[in-house]
Amino acid sequence: MLAATLVSFNTISQTSIQRKNLSDLTALFETSEPSDSIAGVYLMEMIELSEQEAKYELMADLAIQLTHLPSPTVQNSELKKEILKKAIVHEDHVSNSQNIGNLHLKLAGAFFSLEQFDSAIYEYGYAIKQFSVNDSIFIADSYFFRGQARDYKGELLAGMQDYQTARNIYHSLNNSEYVNYVDGGMAILFSKFSIYNEAEKIRNSLISAYKKNEDFFSVAIQLFNQSEDFGKQDRLTEQLAYLVKADSLAPFDPRDYYFESMLKLSLSSYYGENGDLDKQQAYFAQAQKLIPQVPEITATSPIYLNTKVRLAYYQGNLAVASQLALASLTAAKASKNMDHLITSYRLLGDIYNKQGQSAKAFEIRQDLTRFTDSIFAANQAATFSYYQTLYETEKKGNEILVKTQEIESINQRNKAKFITIGIIVLLLIVGGVLFLFWKNLQHEKKKKEMQSRFSQELLKNQEAERVRISKDLHDGLGQSLLLIKNKVALSKDNTTGELLDTAISELRSIARSLHPMQLEKLGLSKAAQHLLDQIDRETDIFVSTEIEELKAILNKEEELQLYRILQESINNVLKHSEASALRVSFTRIEKGVKLQIEDNGKGFDFSEKLNDFQSLGLKTLKERTAAIHGSMKVNSEKGVGTNLSFIVYV
């Protein structure tokens, strides 16, 4: 289809060039309506002719102009990509750095529309390098849009860095509209990392700001995004309320058929999942009426297919749902969109499970686990906490900077007129600096306290989530596997029975690692001994222990954190140390309990530069120790081994 379009344009251009020069075409284009098809034809001819006449500056300017033209003739993203690439071939002959940067910026946008995110990220980065220091707004746009592309790919930390850079530039330019856009992107990142409270705070602030400006389209977008978060948290009443509020604001002026159709599809999915099949069908029918106006949503789009999957699934058409889910998964893989892939995997797994195809369901769940693990492995909570704190700190810094600039501006306006007032203002500034210095000290102290509280809350939430997942695995999936095993036993299918035994064993092992039941039943000393006995049995490392009875010395929280510290330390030994021997001691001391872990592995260089615990593993151990008001000491040298000691005071 695209090739035919390009041939058609080339044919028109060759015919038209024989009877029109560039000046005539420019006149025709300027008198045509931008939304007419002929306007796009004229502009394409102008680009062709400017290239033939080696007017490459003009060609670059026209190619950029084409990306904004509303003419239906030039709305194909693949077509825009090819035209921009054609102009970029001649960029060495273009002297305007802004035009060069914009060619790559617009090409990145075309890749983004085609969901070719790797290429989009590369082109946004290249555009940043081409712009000059006077092109701040375009540099900010490049960082912002690259952050969105990285967001879609699941590169959370890199995306957060780009968003923060863009936000700082927009703020310095007093562009509050785009500051709000970036805040919305950050809210999406927080929610992807399950930090829903922070995401909700940002969105509530944005909703208030947009309502004040009567920007109801933006209000609806924030309501819609927040409804998605409520759904992930099983806050179904709030999810429906926010979806209905967003839908009540439609249609928008101007109409946005894409967003309206997304609202209808989400409402259709909600009612399907909650058993109201009539409303599910009604909202789906409304969405279908809108979709012809939305080229982004095609019959093979994962968004559209997933809604059709749910429709067939909740109406009991499992065979149809299965075919649609496979098509959706294929489309999601092609798009490389993290959210689409996760949704498609889950839907297909649910359908296989409903059909009684346990083996296929288990295989899909494994694929989903591998995919989510690959996405989130590098984005640990402690690192993300750092960026969240950085974001809040820089926000405060920007507010202080604005206030300081206001004071200096007042001082400059009045100094020439009133010398006396100038002296008073000077004194006020000195007092203000001293006050800001004092406030900064207070702020730093408060920041450290907040960081400590956040880390402790994060650890508690992690443990609570581990307990929940462990219980769900044991009581839910575990019981289901046992029932399946019993049925398989009746059919005397020994091979499947052995597979189920392996799966049940692995499930129980995962559940035990998530929540150590031995700790609750046996206490810290015996649970630790049990863990070390297991290490001794299952590895080649020689393990020696000296564990005293510690019953009734520590509270439950302190015992749990010490046990986790032991687990993580041993895990580091197994993964990194290449040790042949390990010694662990749990002893009472005068004012508390001491845990010491020694190995004879390769060790590491722990110089003064590493005393700030920038290593993620050491930082996690430090935070767990701080959560129970303990102390941690590390002694390691290359080739000598490592000695970790932890003391909890009672």
N, C-alpha and C positions, 0 to 999 in steps of 0.2 A: 504493500500500500504506500509506504513512504517512498520507495524507489520510483513508483509511478508518479507520485506527486512531484518529485524532483525533476523527472523527465519532462513533465508537463510545464513546469516553471521554466526550464531551460529552453523548451520549444517556444514558449511565449516570449522569452527574453530575446531569442535570436530573431524572431519575427519583428518584435517591437523596435529593436535597436536599429533595424534598417530604416525605420521611418521616424525615430525620435532620438534626440540627443539628451545628455544628462540634464541640461537646463530645462528642456521641455518636460521631461519626466518629473523634475522637482516641482514645477508649476502645477502639473496635473495632481501630484501627490498632495500638495499643500491645499488644493481646492477640493479634494475628496474628503468624505466623512471617514474618520479613523476606524469606525466600526464596520465599514463596508468591506466586502471581499476584495474589491478592486484596489483599495488602498494597500493591501498586503501585496498584491501583484506588482503595483508600481514600485513599492519599496524593494521587493526582490530584484526587479529589473535595475533599479538604481545601484544596488549592491554589486550586481554582475558587471554593469558598465563601469563603475568606479574601479573595480579590479582590473578590467581590461585596459583602462586608461592610466593604471598605476597610481591612482589617487588613494593611497592606502590610509591616510589620516581620515579622509571622508568615509572610506569603506568601514573602518573601525567604528566611527561615530554612527553610521547607518545600521550596522549589525547590532550595536547596543540598543539603538532606537527600536529595532524590530522586536526585541524581547518585551517591550512595553506596549506594543501596538495591539489594540483589542480586535483587529480584523480577524475573522474566523479562518482566513487563508493561512495564517502563520501561527496557529495555536498548538501545533504538534511539537512536543518537546524534543523528539528525535530530529525534526527539521531544524529547530533552533540550535541544537547541539552541532549539527553539521555546518550551518552557516557561521557560527561563532568559531569553530575550529578552522574554517576556511580563512576567516579574518586574522586569526592568531598566527597563521603561517607567515604573514607579512608584518608581524609586530616589530621586527627589527627596523622597519621603515617608519614606525610611528613614534613621534617624539613626545607626545603628551602622556605622561606617566599615569594620569587618571584614566585615560582611555584604555591603556594596556591593562591596568588593574581591573577595570570594569569588564573587559572582555573575559578575563579569567573568572571574575566573580559571577558573571552571567552564565558562563559555561558550567561552573560548579552548580548553579541553580538548576540548569537543565539536567545534569547528572542526578541531582537530588530528586527532581520530579520523576525521573525514570527509576528511582530507588537504587541507583548505582552509587552507594554511599562511599566506598573506598575512593573512587575517582573524584567524587564531590569534595571529600576531605582534602585530597591532594591539591585540587584546584583552588579551594579557599585559602590554603596555606601559601600557594604560589601568588595569589592575588595580594595577600598581605605584604609580601616582599616587594611588589611592584609599586604600591601606592607610596606617595611622598608624605612627609610629616604634616603637610597641609590638607591631607585627605582623611582626617580623623574619622569622619562619619562613615566613610567607606571601609576603613580598617575595622571600626566597631562592628559594622554589618558583617564583615567577613568572619570575625571571631564568633559573633552571635550565630550565624547560620552554620558555621563549622561545628559549634557546640550542639546544634540541633541534629546534625548528621551523626555526630559521635553518640548522641543520646539514642538515636534510632538503632545504632550498632551495639549499644550496651556498654560503650566505653565511658563509664560513669565519671571517673576521676578526671580524665582528659576533658570530657564535656563540661564538668564543673569549672575547671580552670579557664576554658574558653568563655563560658558565660560570665565569670567574674571579671575577666579582662574587658569584655564588651560592656559590662555594667559600669565599670569605672570610667570608661571613655564617654559613654552616653551621659553619665552623671556630670562629668566635667564640662560637657556641652550643654548642660541644662535641658536635656532631651528626656523629660519625664515619661513620655509615651513609650519610648523604647526601654527605659529603665523598667517599666511595668511589664513589658514583653519578656525581658530577661528574668524578672522575678517569677513570672509564670513558668518559664522553662526550669528554673531552679526548684520550684514546687513539684514539678513532674519528676525531677531527679530524686528529690527527697522521698516521694511516694514510691518510686521504683525500688528504693533501698529500704522500704517499709518504715521510714521515719514519718509516720502519718501526721503526728501532732504538728511538726514544723511546717509540713506542706499545707495543712489546714489553716494555720495562722497566716501564712503568706496569702492564701487564696481569699480568706475573709477580709484581709486588708485591701486586696485588689478589688474585690466585689464592692466594698464601700467607696473606693476611689472612682470606679467606673460608674456606679450609681450616681455619685455626685456630679459627674460629667455627662450623665444621661447617655452613656455609651452602653446600651442594653445588649448589643451583640457580644461585647467583651464580657459583660456580666454573665450571659448565657454560657459562654465558653468555660468560665471559671466554675460555674455551677455544674456543668457537665463533667469536667475533670474531677471535681470533688466527689460527684456521684460515683465515679469509677473507683475512687479510693474507699468510699463507704462500702461498695460491693465487695472489695478485697477483704474488708474487715468484718463482713457479715452483718453490717449495720443496714439491714434491708429497708427498714422504714424510712431512714434518712436518705438512702439511695434513691428510692422512688420519689420522695418529696423534692429532691434537688433536680431529678430528671423532669418531673412535671413542671417545676418552676421554670426551668430552661425552655421547655417546649411551649410554655404559655407566652413567652416573649417573641416567639416566631409568628409570622414571617418577619424577617429583618429588612431594613431599608438601607442600602440596597439588598436584594435577595441574595442569600448564600445557600444555594441548593445543596452543596456538599455537607455543610454543618447540619442543616435541617434534616437531610436524609440520615445522617449519623445519629441524630436524636431519635428518629423514628425506629431505626434498627436497634438501638440500645433499649428503648422501651419494649420493643417486640421481644428481645432476648430476656429482659427482666420478667415479663409476664409469662413467657414460656417456662422459665426456670421455677416460677412460683405457681404453676398449675392453671393459669387463666388463659386457656388456649384461644378463646374468642378474641380477647384483646391482643394476644400475640399475633394472630392472623390479621386483625384490623390495622395494627401499626405497621406490620410488614407490607400490607397493601398500600398504605400511605407512602412508605419509603419507595416502593416500586414506581409510584407515579412521579417521584422527584428524581430518581436515578437517571432517566434519560437526559436530564439537564446537567449531569455531573460526569464529565469524561474521565475523572480520576477513579470512579467506581465502575468497573466493568464486570461482566458476567464471571470473569475469572479472578476477580479481586478477593483476597482473603477476608476482608471485612464483610463483603456481601455473601460470600460462600459460608462463612461461619454462622451468620444469621440464618441462612437456609438450612444448615446442618441442625441448629437448635430447633427450628420449626419442624423438620422431619422427625427429629429425635423425640421431642415431647408429644408428637402426635402418634408415636409408635411405629413410624416407618423406618425401622432400623437399617434395612438394606439400602434404602435411598440415602439415609444419613451417613452410612459408612462410605458410600461412593463419593458423596460431596465432601466428607471429611478428608479423604485421601487427596482429592483435588485441591482442597484448601491447604493441606500440608505441603503439597508440591508448589503451589503458588507462594506460600509463605517462605519456603526455602529459597525460591528464586528472588524474592524481594529482600531477603536478608534482614527482615524487620524482626527484632527480638520479641516484641509483644505479640505479633501475628504468629510467630513460631510457637511460643509457649501456649497460646490459646488453642492452636490447631492440634498440638500434641495432646493436650488435656482432653479436648473433645473426642479425638479418635480413641484415646485410651478408655474413656467412659463408654463409648459405643461398643468397643470390643468386649468390655466387661459385661455390659448389658446383654450382649449376644451370647455370653457364656464362653467366649474365646479367650480363656485365661492366659494362655501362653502368649498370644499376640498382645493382649493388654499389658502383660508384664514386660514384654519387649519394648513397647512404646513408652512405658514409664521409665525404663532404663535409658532410652534415648533422650527423654525429657530431662532426666537427672544429669546425664552427661552434658547436655547443652547448658542447663542453668549453672552447673558447676563451672564450666568453662567461662561463662560470662562473669560470675561473681567471685571467682577464686582470688582475683587480684584486688578486690575492692573490700578489704576487711573493715570492720566497723571502726576500729581505732583510727585508720587513715581518713575515713570519711568524716569522723568526728573532728579531725584537724581542719578539714576544709570548711566544715560548718562553722567552727569557731573563727576561722580566718574570715569567712564571709561576714559574720556578725561584727568582728573587730574592725574590718575595713569600712563597714557601714557607719559605725560610730565615728571613725576617723574622718569620714567624709562630712558628717554632720558638724563636727568640731571645726573642720576646715571652712565650711560655709559661714559659720558664725564668726570666725576670725576675720574672714574677708569682709564681712559686713562692718565689723568694728573698724578695720583699717580704712574702709571707704568713707565712713563718717568722719574719721580723723582727718583724712586728706581734704575733704570738702570744707572743713571749718578752720583748719590751721591758719590759712592765709588771712582770714577775716578777724579772728579773735585769738590773739596771742595767749591771753589768760585762759580761755577755754581750751586752747591747744595744750597748755601745760597741764590742766586738769585731766584732759583726755589722755595725755601721756602717762600721768600717774595711774589713771584707770587701767591703761593697757598693762603697765607693770603689775598692778594688782591682779589684773585678769590673767596674766602669764603665770603669776605665782599660784593663782587659784586653779588654772588649768593643769599646772604641774602637780598640785595636790590632788586634783580630780583624776589625773592620769595614774597617780600612784594608787588611788582608791580603785580605779577601774581595773588596773592590772591585778590587784588583789582579788577583786570580785571575779575577774575572768578566770583566774586560777581555781577559785572556789567552784565556779560554775562548771569548769572543765572537769574537775574532780567529781562533782555530783553527777555530771552527765555520764562519765565513764562508769561510775558505780551503778547508776540506773540502767545503763546499757548491759552491764554484767548480770544484773538481776533479771532484766527482761530476757536475756539470752538463756539463763537457767530456767526461767518459767516456760519459755518456748520449747526448750529441750524436754522438759517434763511433759508438756502437752503432746509434743510429737511422739515421744516415747510411749505415752499412754495410748495415743491414737493408733500407733503401729501395733502395740501389743493387743489392745482390746478390739480394734477394728480389723486391720489387715491381717493380723495374726489369727484371729478367730475365723476369718473368711478362708484363709489358707488351710486351717485345720479341717473346716467343713469340706473344702474341696478335696483334701487328702482322704477323708473318710469315704467320699463318693468314689474317688479313684480306686480306693482299696476294694470297694464292692465290685468294680469292673475288672479287678485283678490286672490293672495296667502298671506293672512294676517299674517300667522306665519313668513314666510320669510321676509315680509315687516317689521315686528317688529324687527327681528334680524338685518336687514339693518339699521333701525332707531338707534338701540343701537350702531351698528358699526360706523355709521356716527357721533353720539354724542361723542363716545370715540375718534374717529379720530380728531374731532374738539378740544376736550379737550387737546389731545396730542399736536396738532399744536399750541394751545394757550400757553401751558407751555413751548414749545420750543422757541417761539418768541412772547413775550407779545405785541399784537397789541394795547392794551389800552395805553401802554407807548407812542407809537408814536402818537396816536389820542388824548389822554386826558392829557398827561403830567405826570410827576413823582408823584405829590401829589394825583391826582385822580386815577391813576393806583394802587398806594399803598393802597388807601382807598378801591378800588374795591377788591383787593387781600384779605385784612383783613376782609371785609364784607363776602367774600366767606368762609373764615376760620370760622368766627362766625356762619354762617349758617350751615356748613357741619360738624362741630365738637362740642363736649361738652365743649370746653374751652370758658370761658368768655373773650371776647376781648374788650379792651378799647383803644381808639386812640386819639392822639393829633397831627393833621397833618396840618401844615401851607401851604399856597400857595407858591410854590417854582419856579414858572414859570420864565424863562429867567435868573435864577441865575447860573445854571450849564449848561455845554455843553452836547451834546447827549451821548458821551462816558461816562461821569461822571454819568449821570442819569441812563444809562443802568447798569453800575457796581453797583451803590447803590441799584437799584431794585433787581439785582441778589443777593447782600449781604442780603437784606431783605428776599428774597425767601429762601436762604440756611439757614439763621438763624431760620426762622419759621419752616422749615423742621426739623432742629435739635431739636427744642422744641417738635414738634409732635412725633418724633421718640424716643427721649431719656429722656425727662425731667419729664414725668408723671405729668405735671402741670395742674391745674384747671383754672388758670387765666393768661392772657397775656396782657401786655401793650406796645404799640408802639408809639413813638413820632418822628415826623419830624419837626425840628425847625430851624429857622434862628439864627445864632449867628453873632458876630461882624465881623469875618473874613471868614465866610463860612456857611456850613450847617451841622447840627448834627442829626444823627439817633441813637435812643436809644431803645433797646429791653429788656424788663424785664419779667421774669416769676417766679412763686412761686413753681417751681418743686423741684426735689430732689437734683439738683445741682451736683457739682463734686469738687474733691480736686485739686485746681489749685496752687500747690506749686511752689517754685523757679525752681525745676527741669523741670517743664513744660513751662517755659518761652521761650524756644526755639521753641515752637509750633510744636512739633513732631506729635501731633494729626492731622490726615489728614483733618478733618473738619475745625479745627482752622487754619491749614496751608492754605487751600483754601481761607478762608475769609481774611487771612493776605495778600495773593497774590493779591486778587481783590482790597483790600484797597491800597496796594502799587502801583497798576497799575494806580490809579488816584491820587497818591501822598497824600493820606490821612493818618489818624492815627486810631489805633484800641486799645481798652482797654477792658479787660475781668475781671469781678469780680464775683467769684462764691465760695460757700462753700457747703459742703454736708448738706442737710436738710434745707438749707436757700433759695436756688433759684439761678438764674443766671442773671447778668446784663451785656449786651453787648452795647458798645457805639462806634460809628464811626463818625469821623469828616473829612469833605472834605473842604479844604481851597480854596478860590477863589481869 
